Amino acid sequence: FGYSTAPYTNPEKNSTDCRVTEWSDFQPCSVTCGKGFQMRWRQYKNKQKAEMRGCNSDLVQQIVCEEPCIGNVSCKTSEWGEWSDCSVTCGKGLRNRSRKYLDNRARKTCTLELMEKETCMKAPCAPTPRPTDPKCPVTHWSEWSPCTVTCGKGFKVRTRLYLRPASSNMCNLELAQKVPCTADKEDCTIDILDVRSECT
C-alpha cells in the first residue's frame, strides 16, 4: 500500500469550535525608556468546546517595542493636541498644534519636535483702501452688491463717486472694488425632475 507524504491535519481542529475573536489592540510598551515588549490577546469564541476539541490557536502575541530615551530619561510625549485657530481672519495664515514630554526632565536632554505648524487659508481679504487725496474728495464706499451669480462662484462689487465732477479729469482714485463670492447654492447642476415639475 502507498502512503502520502502530506502532513497530517486533524479535521477536528479546523472545526468551527476553534473559532477565535479578533485581536485586541496592543498594550502600551512595558517600559517608558529603552526596549520592552507589547502584548495583545484574543480568545476562543467558545472556550469550553475549544478545550474539548484540543484547539491550539495562538491566543497571545508579543512584540518588541522601544521607547526613545536618553540615559534614564524617557523622551516619550503626549499625543498631539488640537490644531489652533488660523492666525488670520482672511487670506493665508498659520495654525499650530503642540505636544509635551511626559517626563519634564526630557526638556533638557531630548530633541523631539514639540510644535507643528501648517498653512491655513481663509476667505480672500478685501483690497486695502488707498489713502484719500484731499484734492480728490470722494463719497464713502457703497454697500457690497449681491453676488453676481445665483449658484457657484461669482463676485460682488462696491463703488464710490467723486464729490466734484471735475475731479474725474485730474484724479486717479479707485472707484470700484470687487471680491470673490460663493452663492448660497454652491452646486449649479440642474435636476431634470425639478425642471419638468416647473414646466408642467
C-alpha positions in Angstrom: 0.0 0.0 0.0 1.2 3.5 -0.8 1.3 6.4 1.7 1.1 10.1 1.5 3.9 12.4 2.5 1.5 15.3 3.1 1.4 16.4 6.7 -1.4 15.0 8.7 -4.0 17.5 9.8 -6.7 16.8 12.4 -10.0 17.8 10.8 -11.4 18.4 14.3 -9.0 21.3 14.8 -10.4 23.0 11.7 -13.9 22.9 13.3 -15.9 26.0 14.0 -15.4 25.1 17.6 -11.9 26.6 17.2 -13.0 30.0 16.0 -11.4 32.9 17.8 -12.2 36.6 18.3 -10.4 39.5 16.7 -7.1 40.5 18.2 -7.2 43.2 20.9 -5.1 46.4 20.4 -1.5 46.1 21.6 -1.0 47.2 25.1 1.4 50.1 25.8 5.1 49.3 25.8 6.1 47.7 29.1 8.8 50.3 29.7 9.0 54.1 29.3 12.6 54.1 28.4 14.6 51.7 26.2 13.5 48.3 24.9 10.5 46.4 26.2 7.5 44.5 24.8 3.9 44.9 23.9 1.2 42.2 24.1 -2.2 41.6 22.6 -4.8 38.9 23.2 -7.7 37.1 21.6 -9.8 34.2 22.9 -11.9 31.3 21.7 -15.5 32.2 21.0 -16.5 29.0 22.8 -13.7 28.2 25.3 -15.3 25.0 26.6 -15.8 23.5 23.1 -12.3 24.6 22.1 -10.8 22.8 25.0 -12.7 19.6 24.2 -11.5 19.8 20.6 -7.9 20.4 21.6 -7.6 23.6 19.6 -4.2 25.2 19.7 -4.5 28.6 18.1 -2.2 31.4 19.4 -4.1 33.5 21.9 -1.3 35.8 22.9 1.1 37.8 20.7 4.2 39.7 22.0 6.4 42.1 20.0 9.4 44.1 20.9 9.0 47.8 21.4 11.4 50.6 22.1 10.7 53.9 23.8 13.1 56.8 23.0 15.2 57.9 25.9 18.5 59.4 26.7 20.2 57.9 29.7 17.4 57.0 32.1 15.2 59.9 30.9 12.2 59.0 28.8 11.6 61.1 25.6 8.0 59.9 25.3 5.5 62.6 24.5 1.7 63.1 24.8 -0.5 62.8 21.8 -0.6 65.9 19.5 -3.2 68.5 20.7 -5.9 70.0 18.5 -4.9 72.5 15.8 -5.2 76.1 16.9 -7.4 78.6 15.0 -5.9 80.2 11.9 -3.7 83.2 12.7 -5.7 85.4 10.3 -9.3 86.1 9.5 -8.7 86.5 5.8 -6.1 85.3 3.3 -3.2 83.0 4.1 -2.1 82.3 7.7 -0.7 79.7 10.0 -2.0 77.3 12.6 -0.2 75.1 15.1 -0.5 72.2 17.5 1.7 71.0 20.3 2.6 68.1 22.5 4.7 67.8 25.6 7.2 65.4 27.2 5.6 63.1 29.8 8.8 63.4 31.8 9.7 67.1 32.5 13.4 66.3 32.7 13.3 65.4 29.0 13.2 69.1 28.0 16.9 69.3 28.8 18.0 66.1 27.0 15.5 65.1 24.3 15.2 66.8 20.9 11.8 65.7 19.6 9.7 68.4 17.9 7.0 69.6 20.3 5.4 72.1 17.9 4.0 71.7 14.4 2.9 74.4 12.0 1.0 74.4 8.8 -0.6 77.0 6.5 -4.3 77.7 6.6 -6.5 79.6 4.2 -9.4 81.9 4.9 -11.6 83.9 2.5 -9.7 86.4 0.4 -9.1 89.8 2.1 -10.8 92.9 0.7 -8.4 95.2 -1.1 -6.6 97.7 1.2 -8.2 101.1 0.9 -6.0 103.7 -0.7 -5.4 107.0 1.2 -7.8 109.7 0.2 -6.3 112.8 -1.6 -7.9 116.0 -0.2 -7.8 117.4 -3.7 -9.9 114.5 -4.9 -12.7 114.1 -2.4 -14.9 111.0 -2.9 -18.0 109.6 -1.3 -17.9 106.7 1.2 -17.9 103.2 -0.4 -21.3 101.8 -1.2 -22.6 98.6 0.3 -21.4 95.4 -1.4 -23.7 94.3 -4.2 -25.3 90.9 -4.1 -23.2 88.1 -5.6 -23.3 88.2 -9.4 -24.4 84.5 -9.6 -27.2 82.5 -8.0 -25.2 79.3 -7.9 -21.5 78.5 -7.9 -18.7 81.2 -7.7 -19.0 84.8 -8.8 -18.1 88.2 -7.4 -19.6 91.2 -5.7 -18.7 94.9 -6.2 -18.9 98.2 -4.4 -18.4 101.7 -5.8 -17.8 105.3 -4.8 -18.0 108.6 -6.6 -16.1 111.8 -6.9 -17.7 114.7 -4.9 -16.6 117.1 -7.5 -17.3 116.2 -11.1 -14.2 118.0 -12.4 -12.1 115.6 -10.2 -12.6 112.8 -12.7 -10.3 114.6 -15.1 -7.3 115.1 -12.8 -7.7 112.4 -10.2 -6.9 108.7 -10.5 -8.5 107.1 -7.4 -10.1 103.6 -7.3 -13.8 104.0 -7.7 -14.8 100.3 -7.9 -13.7 97.2 -6.0 -14.7 93.6 -6.4 -14.2 90.4 -4.3 -15.0 86.8 -5.0 -18.1 85.3 -3.5 -20.0 82.0 -3.5 -23.7 81.8 -3.9 -26.0 80.2 -1.3 -26.4 77.4 -3.8 -22.9 76.1 -4.5 -23.9 73.4 -7.0 -25.1 74.6 -10.4 -26.3 71.2 -11.5 -29.9 71.2 -12.7 -32.2 68.4 -11.5 -34.2 67.4 -14.6 -37.1 66.4 -12.3 -37.3 69.9 -10.9 -37.3 71.3 -14.4 -40.1 69.1 -15.5 -42.2 70.0 -12.5 -41.8 73.7 -13.2 -42.8 73.2 -16.8 -46.0 71.3 -16.1 
